[in-house]
Amino acid sequence: MQKLQDIAVRVEGKDSANPPVNHSNATPVMHEVLHSLKQLKERGVAATIDLKSIPFGPGDEEELLHHLGCGEVSIELQSLGKSRICETLYPGVWLIDHYNAAGERVALSLEINRVPEIVKSQPEDISDAIIRLEQQLNPDSSA
């Protein structure tokens, strides 16, 4: 009969000679964010990374969100469900999280841009605002 002390045991942990292998998708996404941020600065090119389409393993999304953090600006929209937008710890990198009316997540993305497109006023909305403001300021005139 074999004794407990005769069983070979291999201890894994932090070992500078053999660092643990990172199988996470968070690191490649962070590299993509860095590349996109450089493109935004150098060429003015915005980018979007659809996080729901990335095959994250257990804990990957949480790790990525932890690395990105939340910066100085956060926005909440109410349109066909709640949307939360926060600038990450990296200016120009925005986390956009969309939910439907039932509170289920329908989209999760990173937008690398000076201002997220979703918060910019659309031309047709601006046209409508002009009409309504003119009507309010001149109620007796026919617009």
C-alpha positions as a Markdown table, in Angstrom:
| # | Residue | x | y | z |
|---|---|---|---|---|
| 1 | Met | 0.0 | 0.0 | 0.0 |
| 2 | Gln | 1.3 | 3.4 | -1.0 |
| 3 | Lys | 1.7 | 6.1 | 1.8 |
| 4 | Leu | 0.5 | 9.6 | 1.4 |
| 5 | Gln | 4.0 | 11.0 | 1.5 |
| 6 | Asp | 4.9 | 8.7 | -1.5 |
| 7 | Ile | 2.4 | 10.4 | -3.8 |
| 8 | Ala | 4.0 | 12.9 | -6.2 |
| 9 | Val | 2.6 | 16.4 | -5.8 |
| 10 | Arg | 3.2 | 19.2 | -8.2 |
| 11 | Val | 2.5 | 22.7 | -6.8 |
| 12 | Glu | 1.6 | 25.4 | -9.3 |
| 13 | Gly | 1.6 | 29.1 | -8.5 |
| 14 | Lys | 3.5 | 32.2 | -9.1 |
| 15 | Asp | 6.9 | 31.2 | -10.3 |
| 16 | Ser | 9.0 | 33.8 | -12.1 |
| 17 | Ala | 10.7 | 31.1 | -14.2 |
| 18 | Asn | 7.3 | 29.6 | -15.3 |
| 19 | Pro | 4.7 | 32.3 | -15.2 |
| 20 | Pro | 1.0 | 31.1 | -15.5 |
| 21 | Val | -0.4 | 31.1 | -19.0 |
| 22 | Asn | -3.2 | 33.6 | -19.6 |
| 23 | His | -5.9 | 32.1 | -21.7 |
| 24 | Ser | -8.2 | 35.1 | -21.3 |
| 25 | Asn | -9.6 | 37.1 | -24.1 |
| 26 | Ala | -9.4 | 40.3 | -22.1 |
| 27 | Thr | -5.8 | 40.9 | -23.0 |
| 28 | Pro | -6.3 | 40.7 | -26.8 |
| 29 | Val | -9.3 | 43.1 | -26.5 |
| 30 | Met | -7.2 | 45.5 | -24.5 |
| 31 | His | -4.6 | 45.4 | -27.4 |
| 32 | Glu | -7.3 | 46.1 | -29.9 |
| 33 | Val | -8.5 | 49.0 | -27.8 |
| 34 | Leu | -4.9 | 50.4 | -27.7 |
| 35 | His | -4.6 | 50.1 | -31.5 |
| 36 | Ser | -8.0 | 51.8 | -32.0 |
| 37 | Leu | -7.2 | 54.6 | -29.6 |
| 38 | Lys | -4.0 | 55.3 | -31.6 |
| 39 | Gln | -6.0 | 55.3 | -34.8 |
| 40 | Leu | -8.5 | 57.8 | -33.2 |
| 41 | Lys | -5.6 | 60.1 | -32.1 |
| 42 | Glu | -3.6 | 59.9 | -35.3 |
| 43 | Arg | -6.2 | 59.7 | -38.0 |
| 44 | Gly | -9.5 | 60.6 | -36.3 |
| 45 | Val | -10.9 | 57.1 | -37.0 |
| 46 | Ala | -13.5 | 55.8 | -34.5 |
| 47 | Ala | -14.0 | 52.1 | -33.8 |
| 48 | Thr | -16.5 | 49.9 | -32.1 |
| 49 | Ile | -15.8 | 46.5 | -30.5 |
| 50 | Asp | -18.8 | 44.3 | -30.1 |
| 51 | Leu | -18.1 | 42.5 | -26.8 |
| 52 | Lys | -21.1 | 40.2 | -27.1 |
| 53 | Ser | -19.6 | 38.6 | -30.2 |
| 54 | Ile | -16.3 | 37.7 | -28.4 |
| 55 | Pro | -16.1 | 34.2 | -27.0 |
| 56 | Phe | -15.3 | 35.1 | -23.4 |
| 57 | Gly | -14.5 | 32.3 | -21.1 |
| 58 | Pro | -15.4 | 32.2 | -17.4 |
| 59 | Gly | -14.4 | 35.5 | -15.8 |
| 60 | Asp | -13.1 | 37.1 | -19.0 |
| 61 | Glu | -15.7 | 39.8 | -19.2 |
| 62 | Glu | -15.3 | 40.7 | -15.6 |
| 63 | Glu | -11.5 | 40.8 | -16.0 |
| 64 | Leu | -11.8 | 43.2 | -19.0 |
| 65 | Leu | -14.3 | 45.5 | -17.2 |
| 66 | His | -12.0 | 45.5 | -14.2 |
| 67 | His | -9.0 | 46.6 | -16.3 |
| 68 | Leu | -11.1 | 49.3 | -18.1 |
| 69 | Gly | -12.7 | 50.7 | -15.0 |
| 70 | Cys | -15.0 | 53.6 | -15.0 |
| 71 | Gly | -13.7 | 57.2 | -15.5 |
| 72 | Glu | -15.2 | 60.6 | -15.0 |
| 73 | Val | -18.2 | 60.5 | -17.3 |
| 74 | Ser | -21.3 | 58.3 | -17.2 |
| 75 | Ile | -24.5 | 58.7 | -19.1 |
| 76 | Glu | -27.9 | 56.9 | -18.8 |
| 77 | Leu | -30.3 | 56.9 | -21.7 |
| 78 | Gln | -34.0 | 55.7 | -21.6 |
| 79 | Ser | -35.0 | 54.7 | -25.1 |
| 80 | Leu | -36.7 | 51.3 | -25.7 |
| 81 | Gly | -34.9 | 50.2 | -22.5 |
| 82 | Lys | -32.0 | 51.5 | -20.5 |
| 83 | Ser | -28.6 | 52.2 | -21.9 |
| 84 | Arg | -25.6 | 52.9 | -19.7 |
| 85 | Ile | -22.5 | 54.6 | -21.2 |
| 86 | Cys | -19.4 | 55.3 | -19.2 |
| 87 | Glu | -16.1 | 56.6 | -20.2 |
| 88 | Thr | -13.5 | 54.1 | -19.0 |
| 89 | Leu | -10.3 | 55.0 | -17.1 |
| 90 | Tyr | -9.0 | 55.7 | -20.6 |
| 91 | Pro | -10.4 | 58.9 | -22.2 |
| 92 | Gly | -11.8 | 58.1 | -25.6 |
| 93 | Val | -12.8 | 54.6 | -24.7 |
| 94 | Trp | -16.5 | 54.2 | -23.9 |
| 95 | Leu | -18.3 | 51.2 | -22.5 |
| 96 | Ile | -21.8 | 51.0 | -23.8 |
| 97 | Asp | -24.3 | 48.6 | -22.2 |
| 98 | His | -27.8 | 48.3 | -23.7 |
| 99 | Tyr | -30.8 | 46.7 | -22.1 |
| 100 | Asn | -34.3 | 46.0 | -23.5 |
| 101 | Ala | -37.6 | 47.1 | -21.7 |
| 102 | Ala | -37.5 | 43.7 | -19.8 |
| 103 | Gly | -34.1 | 44.6 | -18.4 |
| 104 | Glu | -32.2 | 42.0 | -20.4 |
| 105 | Arg | -28.8 | 42.9 | -21.9 |
| 106 | Val | -29.1 | 43.2 | -25.7 |
| 107 | Ala | -25.7 | 44.7 | -26.5 |
| 108 | Leu | -22.4 | 45.4 | -24.9 |
| 109 | Ser | -19.7 | 47.2 | -26.8 |
| 110 | Leu | -16.7 | 49.5 | -26.5 |
| 111 | Glu | -16.6 | 52.6 | -28.6 |
| 112 | Ile | -13.4 | 54.3 | -29.2 |
| 113 | Asn | -14.4 | 57.8 | -30.1 |
| 114 | Arg | -14.2 | 61.4 | -28.7 |
| 115 | Val | -18.0 | 61.2 | -27.9 |
| 116 | Pro | -20.1 | 58.1 | -28.3 |
| 117 | Glu | -22.3 | 58.3 | -31.5 |
| 118 | Ile | -25.4 | 57.3 | -29.5 |
| 119 | Val | -25.4 | 60.5 | -27.5 |
| 120 | Lys | -25.0 | 62.8 | -30.5 |
| 121 | Ser | -28.2 | 64.5 | -31.6 |
| 122 | Gln | -29.4 | 63.3 | -34.9 |
| 123 | Pro | -30.2 | 65.8 | -37.7 |
| 124 | Glu | -33.9 | 64.9 | -37.8 |
| 125 | Asp | -34.1 | 65.4 | -34.0 |
| 126 | Ile | -32.5 | 68.8 | -34.4 |
| 127 | Ser | -34.9 | 69.7 | -37.1 |
| 128 | Asp | -37.8 | 68.7 | -34.9 |
| 129 | Ala | -36.3 | 70.7 | -32.0 |
| 130 | Ile | -36.2 | 73.9 | -34.2 |
| 131 | Ile | -39.8 | 73.5 | -35.1 |
| 132 | Arg | -40.9 | 73.0 | -31.5 |
| 133 | Leu | -38.8 | 75.8 | -30.2 |
| 134 | Glu | -40.1 | 78.2 | -32.9 |
| 135 | Gln | -43.7 | 77.2 | -32.0 |
| 136 | Gln | -43.0 | 77.8 | -28.3 |
| 137 | Leu | -41.4 | 81.2 | -28.9 |
| 138 | Asn | -44.0 | 82.3 | -31.5 |
| 139 | Pro | -47.3 | 80.6 | -30.5 |
| 140 | Asp | -49.4 | 82.9 | -32.7 |
| 141 | Ser | -47.5 | 82.5 | -35.9 |
| 142 | Ser | -48.1 | 79.6 | -38.3 |
| 143 | Ala | -44.9 | 77.7 | -38.8 |
